[in-house]
Amino acid sequence: MAKWHWRFVDRQGYWLSKGQAQKMYCKGFDGLHSQSAQAVADSFYGSLQSWRKKRENGDYEGLRPPYKQKRYFKVQWKSGAIKLRDDGVLRLSNGRGNNPVLIDWPSEKEPKRVEIGWDGDQYELRCQYNVEEDGEPKGTKSLF
């Protein structure tokens, strides 16, 4: 996303909004569910917004916008791409025509969001659940 963003800025002379970038780059991306591709754009534009806020507050020391292409970037699946099968296998969709990621799941609860990322030594699976008190959803519990 960073490479595409800065290439567009260099060639066209203006910055795309997050919605415009998602429409332009996140449709039909091979190997990823569309929501997973949009999550990459969300992360990049979140970093860009954080950089802008710090710059507005006068914090310039060591401050640069996100510009490098990540070698190991996390892959996220939102609730629409997650399904817990009856046989205890978590199915993470990778979009139409691509094989899903299948994971033996120890819990009976379906996670709200799943992420696979590199921790420096190995890949790790992170998930996020809805927390319920008295049968009512109260928030989320992150296992990141």
C-alpha positions, -999 to 999 in steps of 0.1 A, spaced: 0 0 0 29 24 8 45 18 -25 12 24 -44 4 55 -24 37 73 -29 39 62 -66 4 78 -71 15 110 -53 46 113 -74 27 107 -107 -6 125 -100 5 152 -76 -22 146 -49 -30 122 -21 -58 97 -23 -82 93 6 -85 60 23 -118 52 5 -104 61 -29 -73 39 -23 -95 10 -12 -117 13 -43 -86 16 -65 -63 -11 -50 -83 -35 -29 -108 -50 -54 -98 -83 -71 -65 -86 -53 -54 -122 -59 -49 -144 -28 -66 -122 -2 -102 -117 9 -114 -82 -1 -118 -72 36 -82 -84 43 -69 -62 16 -90 -33 30 -75 -39 64 -40 -33 50 -52 0 36 -68 8 70 -35 2 88 -15 23 63 -39 52 64 -40 50 102 -2 53 103 -4 82 79 -30 100 101 -9 94 132 21 110 114 0 140 104 -13 146 140 23 144 154 35 168 128 6 193 136 16 192 173 52 202 164 68 169 171 93 167 142 122 148 157 127 115 139 93 118 123 87 104 88 55 93 71 51 55 64 71 50 33 87 15 34 72 -16 19 68 -41 48 85 -74 43 64 -93 69 31 -76 73 2 -90 92 -28 -105 74 -62 -98 90 -95 -115 86 -126 -96 97 -158 -114 109 -172 -118 74 -143 -140 63 -142 -162 95 -163 -193 100 -160 -219 128 -170 -253 114 -188 -280 134 -157 -302 134 -137 -276 153 -118 -261 124 -116 -224 119 -120 -214 82 -104 -182 71 -116 -172 36 -90 -159 10 -115 -148 -15 -133 -165 -43 -113 -191 -62 -86 -193 -35 -81 -220 -9 -91 -210 26 -67 -212 56 -79 -240 78 -68 -241 115 -77 -266 142 -94 -245 168 -94 -253 205 -122 -230 215 -160 -233 208 -163 -195 204 -158 -180 170 -134 -150 170 -145 -116 158 -112 -109 141 -81 -130 133 -46 -119 124 -15 -139 114 17 -120 117 55 -124 121 68 -119 157 105 -119 147 111 -157 150 79 -173 137 44 -167 125 18 -163 153 -20 -164 152 -38 -136 171 -75 -133 177 -101 -110 191 -134 -121 208 -165 -103 220 -167 -102 258 -202 -108 272 -215 -101 306 -250 -113 315 -256 -123 279 -250 -88 266 -219 -78 245 -198 -53 265 -167 -49 243 -139 -69 229 -111 -88 244 -79 -88 223 -54 -116 225 -29 -96 205 
